[in-house]
């Protein structure tokens, strides 16, 4: 009889351990701890529109990172830079 209670407690502890481990794994995938603030507003150098960092299209041109409102502006900027 006591053995059954012991097994039940063990299973409960195991359940909570797995649950917390899964939560930690999900947290790592969701990368909320990235130093870049996704809500920070950045300006598109082409159309001068402000877009949140998380939604912006980022492009590294000449060692510098630029943020654009979309693919079209990024392409336009690259053409301007590259001639
Ligand atoms: Zn734009």
PDB file of the backbone (N, CA, C, O) and the ligand in Angstrom, with CONECT records:
HET     ZN  A 101       1
ATOM      1  N   UNK A   1       0.836  -1.215   0.000  1.00  0.00           N
ATOM      2  CA  UNK A   1       0.000   0.000   0.000  1.00  0.00           C
ATOM      3  C   UNK A   1       0.867   1.260   0.000  1.00  0.00           C
ATOM      4  O   UNK A   1       0.630   2.168  -0.797  1.00  0.00           O
ATOM      5  N   UNK A   2       1.859   1.327   0.875  1.00  0.00           N
ATOM      6  CA  UNK A   2       2.726   2.509   0.953  1.00  0.00           C
ATOM      7  C   UNK A   2       3.553   2.661  -0.322  1.00  0.00           C
ATOM      8  O   UNK A   2       3.945   3.760  -0.714  1.00  0.00           O
ATOM      9  N   UNK A   3       3.800   1.526  -0.945  1.00  0.00           N
ATOM     10  CA  UNK A   3       4.616   1.565  -2.160  1.00  0.00           C
ATOM     11  C   UNK A   3       3.883   2.329  -3.275  1.00  0.00           C
ATOM     12  O   UNK A   3       4.489   3.074  -4.045  1.00  0.00           O
ATOM     13  N   UNK A   4       2.534   2.113  -3.334  1.00  0.00           N
ATOM     14  CA  UNK A   4       1.722   2.788  -4.356  1.00  0.00           C
ATOM     15  C   UNK A   4       1.768   4.307  -4.150  1.00  0.00           C
ATOM     16  O   UNK A   4       1.916   5.066  -5.108  1.00  0.00           O
ATOM     17  N   UNK A   5       1.642   4.737  -2.898  1.00  0.00           N
ATOM     18  CA  UNK A   5       1.690   6.174  -2.578  1.00  0.00           C
ATOM     19  C   UNK A   5       3.055   6.740  -2.975  1.00  0.00           C
ATOM     20  O   UNK A   5       3.143   7.832  -3.536  1.00  0.00           O
ATOM     21  N   UNK A   6       4.106   5.994  -2.681  1.00  0.00           N
ATOM     22  CA  UNK A   6       5.469   6.421  -3.010  1.00  0.00           C
ATOM     23  C   UNK A   6       5.613   6.609  -4.522  1.00  0.00           C
ATOM     24  O   UNK A   6       6.184   7.598  -4.981  1.00  0.00           O
ATOM     25  N   UNK A   7       5.084   5.640  -5.294  1.00  0.00           N
ATOM     26  CA  UNK A   7       5.157   5.714  -6.758  1.00  0.00           C
ATOM     27  C   UNK A   7       4.374   6.919  -7.269  1.00  0.00           C
ATOM     28  O   UNK A   7       4.822   7.606  -8.187  1.00  0.00           O
ATOM     29  N   UNK A   8       3.221   7.175  -6.686  1.00  0.00           N
ATOM     30  CA  UNK A   8       2.389   8.320  -7.092  1.00  0.00           C
ATOM     31  C   UNK A   8       3.118   9.637  -6.858  1.00  0.00           C
ATOM     32  O   UNK A   8       3.106  10.529  -7.706  1.00  0.00           O
ATOM     33  N   UNK A   9       3.754   9.745  -5.690  1.00  0.00           N
ATOM     34  CA  UNK A   9       4.518  10.963  -5.371  1.00  0.00           C
ATOM     35  C   UNK A   9       5.666  11.122  -6.358  1.00  0.00           C
ATOM     36  O   UNK A   9       5.936  12.221  -6.844  1.00  0.00           O
ATOM     37  N   UNK A  10       6.329  10.023  -6.644  1.00  0.00           N
ATOM     38  CA  UNK A  10       7.463  10.033  -7.571  1.00  0.00           C
ATOM     39  C   UNK A  10       7.021  10.497  -8.958  1.00  0.00           C
ATOM     40  O   UNK A  10       7.708  11.282  -9.612  1.00  0.00           O
ATOM     41  N   UNK A  11       5.861   9.998  -9.397  1.00  0.00           N
ATOM     42  CA  UNK A  11       5.331  10.378 -10.707  1.00  0.00           C
ATOM     43  C   UNK A  11       4.964  11.864 -10.748  1.00  0.00           C
ATOM     44  O   UNK A  11       5.183  12.540 -11.753  1.00  0.00           O
ATOM     45  N   UNK A  12       4.405  12.357  -9.648  1.00  0.00           N
ATOM     46  CA  UNK A  12       4.025  13.772  -9.570  1.00  0.00           C
ATOM     47  C   UNK A  12       5.267  14.653  -9.671  1.00  0.00           C
ATOM     48  O   UNK A  12       5.286  15.642 -10.404  1.00  0.00           O
ATOM     49  N   UNK A  13       6.300  14.278  -8.924  1.00  0.00           N
ATOM     50  CA  UNK A  13       7.552  15.036  -8.939  1.00  0.00           C
ATOM     51  C   UNK A  13       8.152  15.014 -10.348  1.00  0.00           C
ATOM     52  O   UNK A  13       8.634  16.026 -10.854  1.00  0.00           O
ATOM     53  N   UNK A  14       8.106  13.845 -10.956  1.00  0.00           N
ATOM     54  CA  UNK A  14       8.647  13.676 -12.307  1.00  0.00           C
ATOM     55  C   UNK A  14       7.882  14.554 -13.303  1.00  0.00           C
ATOM     56  O   UNK A  14       8.470  15.173 -14.189  1.00  0.00           O
ATOM     57  N   UNK A  15       6.561  14.590 -13.135  1.00  0.00           N
ATOM     58  CA  UNK A  15       5.693  15.388 -14.012  1.00  0.00           C
ATOM     59  C   UNK A  15       6.071  16.870 -13.938  1.00  0.00           C
ATOM     60  O   UNK A  15       6.173  17.546 -14.962  1.00  0.00           O
ATOM     61  N   UNK A  16       6.275  17.362 -12.717  1.00  0.00           N
ATOM     62  CA  UNK A  16       6.620  18.781 -12.552  1.00  0.00           C
ATOM     63  C   UNK A  16       8.018  19.076 -13.094  1.00  0.00           C
ATOM     64  O   UNK A  16       8.271  20.150 -13.639  1.00  0.00           O
ATOM     65  N   UNK A  17       8.916  18.111 -12.935  1.00  0.00           N
ATOM     66  CA  UNK A  17      10.285  18.289 -13.445  1.00  0.00           C
ATOM     67  C   UNK A  17      10.267  18.400 -14.968  1.00  0.00           C
ATOM     68  O   UNK A  17      10.918  19.274 -15.541  1.00  0.00           O
ATOM     69  N   UNK A  18       9.521  17.513 -15.616  1.00  0.00           N
ATOM     70  CA  UNK A  18       9.443  17.507 -17.085  1.00  0.00           C
ATOM     71  C   UNK A  18       8.777  18.793 -17.577  1.00  0.00           C
ATOM     72  O   UNK A  18       9.200  19.390 -18.566  1.00  0.00           O
ATOM     73  N   UNK A  19       7.727  19.203 -16.862  1.00  0.00           N
ATOM     74  CA  UNK A  19       6.999  20.404 -17.255  1.00  0.00           C
ATOM     75  C   UNK A  19       7.899  21.646 -17.202  1.00  0.00           C
ATOM     76  O   UNK A  19       7.886  22.473 -18.113  1.00  0.00           O
ATOM     77  N   UNK A  20       8.676  21.761 -16.126  1.00  0.00           N
ATOM     78  CA  UNK A  20       9.547  22.934 -15.997  1.00  0.00           C
ATOM     79  C   UNK A  20      10.677  22.889 -17.018  1.00  0.00           C
ATOM     80  O   UNK A  20      11.124  23.922 -17.516  1.00  0.00           O
ATOM     81  N   UNK A  21      11.135  21.662 -17.323  1.00  0.00           N
ATOM     82  CA  UNK A  21      12.190  21.507 -18.325  1.00  0.00           C
ATOM     83  C   UNK A  21      11.673  21.917 -19.697  1.00  0.00           C
ATOM     84  O   UNK A  21      12.382  22.572 -20.460  1.00  0.00           O
ATOM     85  N   UNK A  22      10.452  21.537 -20.007  1.00  0.00           N
ATOM     86  CA  UNK A  22       9.838  21.891 -21.285  1.00  0.00           C
ATOM     87  C   UNK A  22       9.647  23.401 -21.398  1.00  0.00           C
ATOM     88  O   UNK A  22       9.849  23.992 -22.458  1.00  0.00           O
ATOM     89  N   UNK A  23       9.254  24.009 -20.283  1.00  0.00           N
ATOM     90  CA  UNK A  23       9.030  25.449 -20.271  1.00  0.00           C
ATOM     91  C   UNK A  23      10.345  26.184 -20.538  1.00  0.00           C
ATOM     92  O   UNK A  23      10.381  27.179 -21.262  1.00  0.00           O
ATOM     93  N   UNK A  24      11.419  25.676 -19.943  1.00  0.00           N
ATOM     94  CA  UNK A  24      12.736  26.280 -20.126  1.00  0.00           C
ATOM     95  C   UNK A  24      13.168  26.166 -21.584  1.00  0.00           C
ATOM     96  O   UNK A  24      13.740  27.097 -22.152  1.00  0.00           O
ATOM     97  N   UNK A  25      12.883  25.003 -22.180  1.00  0.00           N
ATOM     98  CA  UNK A  25      13.233  24.763 -23.577  1.00  0.00           C
ATOM     99  C   UNK A  25      12.471  25.718 -24.488  1.00  0.00           C
ATOM    100  O   UNK A  25      13.042  26.306 -25.407  1.00  0.00           O
ATOM    101  N   UNK A  26      11.175  25.864 -24.223  1.00  0.00           N
ATOM    102  CA  UNK A  26      10.339  26.773 -25.014  1.00  0.00           C
ATOM    103  C   UNK A  26      10.846  28.205 -24.899  1.00  0.00           C
ATOM    104  O   UNK A  26      10.866  28.949 -25.880  1.00  0.00           O
ATOM    105  N   UNK A  27      11.255  28.583 -23.689  1.00  0.00           N
ATOM    106  CA  UNK A  27      11.779  29.920 -23.451  1.00  0.00           C
ATOM    107  C   UNK A  27      13.025  30.180 -24.265  1.00  0.00           C
ATOM    108  O   UNK A  27      13.250  31.295 -24.736  1.00  0.00           O
ATOM    109  N   UNK A  28      13.838  29.145 -24.429  1.00  0.00           N
ATOM    110  CA  UNK A  28      15.073  29.299 -25.180  1.00  0.00           C
ATOM    111  C   UNK A  28      14.770  29.487 -26.669  1.00  0.00           C
ATOM    112  O   UNK A  28      15.443  30.256 -27.355  1.00  0.00           O
ATOM    113  N   UNK A  29      13.749  28.775 -27.160  1.00  0.00           N
ATOM    114  CA  UNK A  29      13.362  28.875 -28.571  1.00  0.00           C
ATOM    115  C   UNK A  29      12.757  30.245 -28.847  1.00  0.00           C
ATOM    116  O   UNK A  29      13.033  30.859 -29.878  1.00  0.00           O
ATOM    117  N   UNK A  30      11.933  30.717 -27.923  1.00  0.00           N
ATOM    118  CA  UNK A  30      11.281  32.016 -28.070  1.00  0.00           C
ATOM    119  C   UNK A  30      12.233  33.192 -27.919  1.00  0.00           C
ATOM    120  O   UNK A  30      11.831  34.338 -28.118  1.00  0.00           O
ATOM    121  N   UNK A  31      13.459  32.934 -27.578  1.00  0.00           N
ATOM    122  CA  UNK A  31      14.556  33.899 -27.340  1.00  0.00           C
ATOM    123  C   UNK A  31      14.083  35.299 -26.913  1.00  0.00           C
ATOM    124  O   UNK A  31      14.274  36.281 -27.631  1.00  0.00           O
ATOM    125  N   UNK A  32      13.472  35.363 -25.742  1.00  0.00           N
ATOM    126  CA  UNK A  32      13.057  36.643 -25.190  1.00  0.00           C
ATOM    127  C   UNK A  32      14.238  37.374 -24.554  1.00  0.00           C
ATOM    128  O   UNK A  32      14.161  38.568 -24.262  1.00  0.00           O
ATOM    129  N   UNK A  33      15.338  36.635 -24.343  1.00  0.00           N
ATOM    130  CA  UNK A  33      16.487  37.226 -23.657  1.00  0.00           C
ATOM    131  C   UNK A  33      17.507  37.825 -24.616  1.00  0.00           C
ATOM    132  O   UNK A  33      18.610  38.193 -24.211  1.00  0.00           O
ATOM    133  N   UNK A  34      17.130  37.920 -25.899  1.00  0.00           N
ATOM    134  CA  UNK A  34      18.009  38.537 -26.891  1.00  0.00           C
ATOM    135  C   UNK A  34      18.183  40.015 -26.536  1.00  0.00           C
ATOM    136  O   UNK A  34      17.196  40.696 -26.258  1.00  0.00           O
ATOM    137  N   UNK A  35      19.423  40.525 -26.540  1.00  0.00           N
ATOM    138  CA  UNK A  35      19.656  41.913 -26.150  1.00  0.00           C
ATOM    139  C   UNK A  35      18.944  42.945 -27.023  1.00  0.00           C
ATOM    140  O   UNK A  35      18.671  44.057 -26.570  1.00  0.00           O
ATOM    141  N   UNK A  36      18.639  42.579 -28.286  1.00  0.00           N
ATOM    142  CA  UNK A  36      17.966  43.521 -29.184  1.00  0.00           C
ATOM    143  C   UNK A  36      16.499  43.659 -28.766  1.00  0.00           C
ATOM    144  O   UNK A  36      15.778  42.669 -28.636  1.00  0.00           O
ATOM    145  N   UNK A  37      16.080  44.898 -28.562  1.00  0.00           N
ATOM    146  CA  UNK A  37      14.699  45.170 -28.178  1.00  0.00           C
ATOM    147  C   UNK A  37      13.830  45.183 -29.436  1.00  0.00           C
ATOM    148  O   UNK A  37      13.960  46.057 -30.293  1.00  0.00           O
ATOM    149  N   UNK A  38      12.947  44.199 -29.523  1.00  0.00           N
ATOM    150  CA  UNK A  38      12.118  44.051 -30.722  1.00  0.00           C
ATOM    151  C   UNK A  38      11.112  45.183 -30.883  1.00  0.00           C
ATOM    152  O   UNK A  38      10.633  45.441 -31.987  1.00  0.00           O
ATOM    153  N   UNK A  39      10.795  45.854 -29.791  1.00  0.00           N
ATOM    154  CA  UNK A  39       9.801  46.926 -29.848  1.00  0.00           C
ATOM    155  C   UNK A  39      10.431  48.288 -30.118  1.00  0.00           C
ATOM    156  O   UNK A  39       9.740  49.295 -30.268  1.00  0.00           O
ATOM    157  N   UNK A  40      11.762  48.289 -30.177  1.00  0.00           N
ATOM    158  CA  UNK A  40      12.461  49.548 -30.438  1.00  0.00           C
ATOM    159  C   UNK A  40      12.155  50.009 -31.867  1.00  0.00           C
ATOM    160  O   UNK A  40      12.203  49.216 -32.807  1.00  0.00           O
ATOM    161  N   UNK A  41      11.845  51.276 -32.014  1.00  0.00           N
ATOM    162  CA  UNK A  41      11.497  51.801 -33.330  1.00  0.00           C
ATOM    163  C   UNK A  41      12.756  52.191 -34.098  1.00  0.00           C
ATOM    164  O   UNK A  41      13.629  52.889 -33.583  1.00  0.00           O
ATOM    165  N   UNK A  42      12.826  51.730 -35.326  1.00  0.00           N
ATOM    166  CA  UNK A  42      13.969  52.055 -36.185  1.00  0.00           C
ATOM    167  C   UNK A  42      13.449  52.723 -37.466  1.00  0.00           C
ATOM    168  O   UNK A  42      12.336  52.459 -37.920  1.00  0.00           O
ATOM    169  N   UNK A  43      14.287  53.589 -38.026  1.00  0.00           N
ATOM    170  CA  UNK A  43      13.835  54.316 -39.207  1.00  0.00           C
ATOM    171  C   UNK A  43      14.373  53.697 -40.492  1.00  0.00           C
ATOM    172  O   UNK A  43      15.548  53.351 -40.612  1.00  0.00           O
ATOM    173  N   UNK A  44      13.463  53.576 -41.434  1.00  0.00           N
ATOM    174  CA  UNK A  44      13.810  53.093 -42.763  1.00  0.00           C
ATOM    175  C   UNK A  44      14.541  54.226 -43.485  1.00  0.00           C
ATOM    176  O   UNK A  44      13.969  55.304 -43.652  1.00  0.00           O
ATOM    177  N   UNK A  45      15.805  54.010 -43.923  1.00  0.00           N
ATOM    178  CA  UNK A  45      16.547  55.103 -44.575  1.00  0.00           C
ATOM    179  C   UNK A  45      16.015  55.449 -45.960  1.00  0.00           C
ATOM    180  O   UNK A  45      16.386  56.485 -46.513  1.00  0.00           O
ATOM    181  N   UNK A  46      15.165  54.621 -46.529  1.00  0.00           N
ATOM    182  CA  UNK A  46      14.640  54.878 -47.876  1.00  0.00           C
ATOM    183  C   UNK A  46      13.366  55.711 -47.827  1.00  0.00           C
ATOM    184  O   UNK A  46      13.305  56.788 -48.419  1.00  0.00           O
ATOM    185  N   UNK A  47      12.353  55.218 -47.126  1.00  0.00           N
ATOM    186  CA  UNK A  47      11.070  55.937 -47.113  1.00  0.00           C
ATOM    187  C   UNK A  47      10.820  56.699 -45.814  1.00  0.00           C
ATOM    188  O   UNK A  47       9.767  57.316 -45.647  1.00  0.00           O
ATOM    189  N   UNK A  48      11.794  56.657 -44.886  1.00  0.00           N
ATOM    190  CA  UNK A  48      11.748  57.411 -43.621  1.00  0.00           C
ATOM    191  C   UNK A  48      10.603  56.985 -42.688  1.00  0.00           C
ATOM    192  O   UNK A  48      10.180  57.748 -41.819  1.00  0.00           O
ATOM    193  N   UNK A  49      10.128  55.790 -42.878  1.00  0.00           N
ATOM    194  CA  UNK A  49       9.041  55.280 -42.037  1.00  0.00           C
ATOM    195  C   UNK A  49       9.652  54.578 -40.825  1.00  0.00           C
ATOM    196  O   UNK A  49      10.682  53.914 -40.943  1.00  0.00           O
ATOM    197  N   UNK A  50       9.019  54.725 -39.660  1.00  0.00           N
ATOM    198  CA  UNK A  50       9.496  54.053 -38.446  1.00  0.00           C
ATOM    199  C   UNK A  50       8.829  52.687 -38.314  1.00  0.00           C
ATOM    200  O   UNK A  50       7.607  52.568 -38.403  1.00  0.00           O
ATOM    201  N   UNK A  51       9.649  51.664 -38.100  1.00  0.00           N
ATOM    202  CA  UNK A  51       9.135  50.297 -37.948  1.00  0.00           C
ATOM    203  C   UNK A  51       9.728  49.661 -36.695  1.00  0.00           C
ATOM    204  O   UNK A  51      10.874  49.947 -36.349  1.00  0.00           O
ATOM    205  N   UNK A  52       8.968  48.798 -36.003  1.00  0.00           N
ATOM    206  CA  UNK A  52       9.536  48.100 -34.839  1.00  0.00           C
ATOM    207  C   UNK A  52      10.656  47.153 -35.275  1.00  0.00           C
ATOM    208  O   UNK A  52      10.564  46.486 -36.306  1.00  0.00           O
ATOM    209  N   UNK A  53      11.715  47.114 -34.465  1.00  0.00           N
ATOM    210  CA  UNK A  53      12.911  46.315 -34.764  1.00  0.00           C
ATOM    211  C   UNK A  53      12.568  44.860 -35.118  1.00  0.00           C
ATOM    212  O   UNK A  53      13.171  44.265 -36.011  1.00  0.00           O
ATOM    213  N   UNK A  54      11.589  44.307 -34.397  1.00  0.00           N
ATOM    214  CA  UNK A  54      11.208  42.908 -34.610  1.00  0.00           C
ATOM    215  C   UNK A  54      10.545  42.650 -35.948  1.00  0.00           C
ATOM    216  O   UNK A  54      10.616  41.540 -36.474  1.00  0.00           O
ATOM    217  N   UNK A  55       9.894  43.677 -36.509  1.00  0.00           N
ATOM    218  CA  UNK A  55       9.165  43.510 -37.762  1.00  0.00           C
ATOM    219  C   UNK A  55       9.959  44.006 -38.959  1.00  0.00           C
ATOM    220  O   UNK A  55       9.571  43.777 -40.105  1.00  0.00           O
ATOM    221  N   UNK A  56      11.072  44.688 -38.694  1.00  0.00           N
ATOM    222  CA  UNK A  56      11.853  45.284 -39.776  1.00  0.00           C
ATOM    223  C   UNK A  56      12.665  44.241 -40.537  1.00  0.00           C
ATOM    224  O   UNK A  56      13.027  43.192 -40.003  1.00  0.00           O
ATOM    225  N   UNK A  57      12.940  44.559 -41.802  1.00  0.00           N
ATOM    226  CA  UNK A  57      13.829  43.741 -42.625  1.00  0.00           C
ATOM    227  C   UNK A  57      15.232  44.293 -42.409  1.00  0.00           C
ATOM    228  O   UNK A  57      15.503  45.448 -42.740  1.00  0.00           O
ATOM    229  N   UNK A  58      16.127  43.474 -41.853  1.00  0.00           N
ATOM    230  CA  UNK A  58      17.478  43.959 -41.575  1.00  0.00           C
ATOM    231  C   UNK A  58      18.452  43.473 -42.639  1.00  0.00           C
ATOM    232  O   UNK A  58      18.381  42.335 -43.105  1.00  0.00           O
ATOM    233  N   UNK A  59      19.352  44.356 -43.004  1.00  0.00           N
ATOM    234  CA  UNK A  59      20.330  44.061 -44.032  1.00  0.00           C
ATOM    235  C   UNK A  59      21.683  44.614 -43.595  1.00  0.00           C
ATOM    236  O   UNK A  59      21.776  45.763 -43.163  1.00  0.00           O
ATOM    237  N   UNK A  60      22.733  43.796 -43.707  1.00  0.00           N
ATOM    238  CA  UNK A  60      24.067  44.280 -43.362  1.00  0.00           C
ATOM    239  C   UNK A  60      24.760  44.710 -44.648  1.00  0.00           C
ATOM    240  O   UNK A  60      25.081  43.886 -45.504  1.00  0.00           O
ATOM    241  N   UNK A  61      24.984  46.008 -44.766  1.00  0.00           N
ATOM    242  CA  UNK A  61      25.605  46.567 -45.967  1.00  0.00           C
ATOM    243  C   UNK A  61      26.859  47.322 -45.539  1.00  0.00           C
ATOM    244  O   UNK A  61      26.798  48.263 -44.748  1.00  0.00           O
ATOM    245  N   UNK A  62      27.995  46.888 -46.080  1.00  0.00           N
ATOM    246  CA  UNK A  62      29.269  47.525 -45.753  1.00  0.00           C
ATOM    247  C   UNK A  62      29.592  47.482 -44.266  1.00  0.00           C
ATOM    248  O   UNK A  62      30.145  48.436 -43.720  1.00  0.00           O
ATOM    249  N   UNK A  63      29.247  46.373 -43.608  1.00  0.00           N
ATOM    250  CA  UNK A  63      29.547  46.186 -42.197  1.00  0.00           C
ATOM    251  C   UNK A  63      28.581  46.873 -41.252  1.00  0.00           C
ATOM    252  O   UNK A  63      28.714  46.754 -40.034  1.00  0.00           O
ATOM    253  N   UNK A  64      27.596  47.601 -41.806  1.00  0.00           N
ATOM    254  CA  UNK A  64      26.619  48.289 -40.969  1.00  0.00           C
ATOM    255  C   UNK A  64      25.232  47.692 -41.166  1.00  0.00           C
ATOM    256  O   UNK A  64      24.852  47.329 -42.279  1.00  0.00           O
ATOM    257  N   UNK A  65      24.482  47.595 -40.072  1.00  0.00           N
ATOM    258  CA  UNK A  65      23.143  47.017 -40.151  1.00  0.00           C
ATOM    259  C   UNK A  65      22.106  48.103 -40.395  1.00  0.00           C
ATOM    260  O   UNK A  65      22.047  49.100 -39.676  1.00  0.00           O
ATOM    261  N   UNK A  66      21.302  47.896 -41.406  1.00  0.00           N
ATOM    262  CA  UNK A  66      20.226  48.829 -41.737  1.00  0.00           C
ATOM    263  C   UNK A  66      18.883  48.126 -41.565  1.00  0.00           C
ATOM    264  O   UNK A  66      18.762  46.921 -41.785  1.00  0.00           O
ATOM    265  N   UNK A  67      17.885  48.897 -41.171  1.00  0.00           N
ATOM    266  CA  UNK A  67      16.547  48.340 -40.991  1.00  0.00           C
ATOM    267  C   UNK A  67      15.584  48.981 -41.984  1.00  0.00           C
ATOM    268  O   UNK A  67      15.581  50.197 -42.178  1.00  0.00           O
ATOM    269  N   UNK A  68      14.768  48.138 -42.607  1.00  0.00           N
ATOM    270  CA  UNK A  68      13.821  48.621 -43.613  1.00  0.00           C
ATOM    271  C   UNK A  68      12.411  48.156 -43.285  1.00  0.00           C
ATOM    272  O   UNK A  68      12.209  47.177 -42.566  1.00  0.00           O
ATOM    273  N   UNK A  69      11.428  48.893 -43.838  1.00  0.00           N
ATOM    274  CA  UNK A  69      10.031  48.539 -43.596  1.00  0.00           C
ATOM    275  C   UNK A  69       9.667  47.277 -44.372  1.00  0.00           C
ATOM    276  O   UNK A  69       8.739  46.561 -43.998  1.00  0.00           O
ATOM    277  N   UNK A  70      10.390  47.010 -45.438  1.00  0.00           N
ATOM    278  CA  UNK A  70      10.100  45.821 -46.246  1.00  0.00           C
ATOM    279  C   UNK A  70      11.214  45.510 -47.224  1.00  0.00           C
ATOM    280  O   UNK A  70      12.191  46.248 -47.351  1.00  0.00           O
ATOM    281  N   UNK A  71      11.035  44.388 -47.911  1.00  0.00           N
ATOM    282  CA  UNK A  71      12.010  43.881 -48.881  1.00  0.00           C
ATOM    283  C   UNK A  71      12.282  44.911 -49.991  1.00  0.00           C
ATOM    284  O   UNK A  71      13.425  45.102 -50.407  1.00  0.00           O
ATOM    285  N   UNK A  72      11.213  45.568 -50.459  1.00  0.00           N
ATOM    286  CA  UNK A  72      11.322  46.514 -51.574  1.00  0.00           C
ATOM    287  C   UNK A  72      12.286  47.644 -51.247  1.00  0.00           C
ATOM    288  O   UNK A  72      13.115  48.024 -52.074  1.00  0.00           O
ATOM    289  N   UNK A  73      12.168  48.183 -50.020  1.00  0.00           N
ATOM    290  CA  UNK A  73      13.035  49.280 -49.608  1.00  0.00           C
ATOM    291  C   UNK A  73      14.473  48.801 -49.441  1.00  0.00           C
ATOM    292  O   UNK A  73      15.412  49.523 -49.776  1.00  0.00           O
ATOM    293  N   UNK A  74      14.646  47.610 -48.936  1.00  0.00           N
ATOM    294  CA  UNK A  74      15.984  47.043 -48.757  1.00  0.00           C
ATOM    295  C   UNK A  74      16.684  46.896 -50.108  1.00  0.00           C
ATOM    296  O   UNK A  74      17.868  47.205 -50.241  1.00  0.00           O
ATOM    297  N   UNK A  75      15.941  46.422 -51.104  1.00  0.00           N
ATOM    298  CA  UNK A  75      16.488  46.248 -52.448  1.00  0.00           C
ATOM    299  C   UNK A  75      16.839  47.598 -53.072  1.00  0.00           C
ATOM    300  O   UNK A  75      17.874  47.752 -53.720  1.00  0.00           O
ATOM    301  N   UNK A  76      15.957  48.567 -52.860  1.00  0.00           N
ATOM    302  CA  UNK A  76      16.155  49.915 -53.389  1.00  0.00           C
ATOM    303  C   UNK A  76      17.435  50.525 -52.804  1.00  0.00           C
ATOM    304  O   UNK A  76      18.241  51.127 -53.515  1.00  0.00           O
ATOM    305  N   UNK A  77      17.595  50.349 -51.476  1.00  0.00           N
ATOM    306  CA  UNK A  77      18.756  50.896 -50.784  1.00  0.00           C
ATOM    307  C   UNK A  77      20.047  50.247 -51.281  1.00  0.00           C
ATOM    308  O   UNK A  77      21.053  50.921 -51.500  1.00  0.00           O
ATOM    309  N   UNK A  78      19.997  48.931 -51.455  1.00  0.00           N
ATOM    310  CA  UNK A  78      21.184  48.204 -51.939  1.00  0.00           C
ATOM    311  C   UNK A  78      21.577  48.662 -53.326  1.00  0.00           C
ATOM    312  O   UNK A  78      22.765  48.760 -53.634  1.00  0.00           O
ATOM    313  N   UNK A  79      20.599  48.944 -54.167  1.00  0.00           N
ATOM    314  CA  UNK A  79      20.851  49.427 -55.523  1.00  0.00           C
ATOM    315  C   UNK A  79      21.501  50.810 -55.480  1.00  0.00           C
ATOM    316  O   UNK A  79      22.407  51.118 -56.255  1.00  0.00           O
ATOM    317  N   UNK A  80      21.009  51.637 -54.547  1.00  0.00           N
ATOM    318  CA  UNK A  80      21.557  52.983 -54.374  1.00  0.00           C
ATOM    319  C   UNK A  80      23.014  52.906 -53.934  1.00  0.00           C
ATOM    320  O   UNK A  80      23.858  53.664 -54.412  1.00  0.00           O
ATOM    321  N   UNK A  81      23.303  51.976 -53.010  1.00  0.00           N
ATOM    322  CA  UNK A  81      24.653  51.824 -52.469  1.00  0.00           C
ATOM    323  C   UNK A  81      25.586  51.201 -53.495  1.00  0.00           C
ATOM    324  O   UNK A  81      26.724  51.635 -53.673  1.00  0.00           O
ATOM    325  N   UNK A  82      25.080  50.178 -54.161  1.00  0.00           N
ATOM    326  CA  UNK A  82      25.912  49.434 -55.105  1.00  0.00           C
ATOM    327  C   UNK A  82      26.011  50.085 -56.461  1.00  0.00           C
ATOM    328  O   UNK A  82      26.873  49.730 -57.265  1.00  0.00           O
ATOM    329  N   UNK A  83      25.140  51.033 -56.723  1.00  0.00           N
ATOM    330  CA  UNK A  83      25.135  51.735 -58.002  1.00  0.00           C
ATOM    331  C   UNK A  83      24.379  50.996 -59.089  1.00  0.00           C
ATOM    332  O   UNK A  83      24.296  51.477 -60.219  1.00  0.00           O
TER     333      UNK A  83
HETATM  334 ZN    ZN A 101      10.426  51.628 -46.526  1.00  0.00          ZN
END
